[in-house]
Amino acid sequence: MRFEIADESYYSFILERDKHMCKFLMMRKLRNKEFIVALNDQNQAVGWLRYGYFWDLFPFMNMLYFDDAYRNKGYGRKLVEFWEAEMRNMGHKQVMTSSQSNEDAQHFYRKLGYKDSGSLLMDIDPALEIIFTKKL
């Protein structure tokens, strides 16, 4: 498994799978290099990490995705660690992410050293969104 900054050639792959973002933003985020893609040994895209910036300052991981066959094999951890290293190399001292309180992802992020740093309740979703931060 290897990781690289995604470019516009991955648009269709991501568009088919990412149901959690405004489609009109996807190409902009690809151009801004805010996707990292995971490639298997056959050089096929099998996952990605999408991020943005909280307060236009702190890198915020918005989505971590892998095709079913590649889940629970340690690739997510490696992709997050790759992203953290990229953010560190860019001079960032802290990163952020979030997970709903009814999702297992919260346990994954805590294992990676992320700390609970607050929460958010949205009117459109009854689940509590837990905010996580990690010093790099």
Helices and strands as residue ranges (DSSP letters): E 2-5, G 8-10, H 11-17, H 23-31, E 35-39, E 45-54, E 58-66, G 68-70, H 75-89, E 94-100, H 105-111, E 115-122, E 125-135
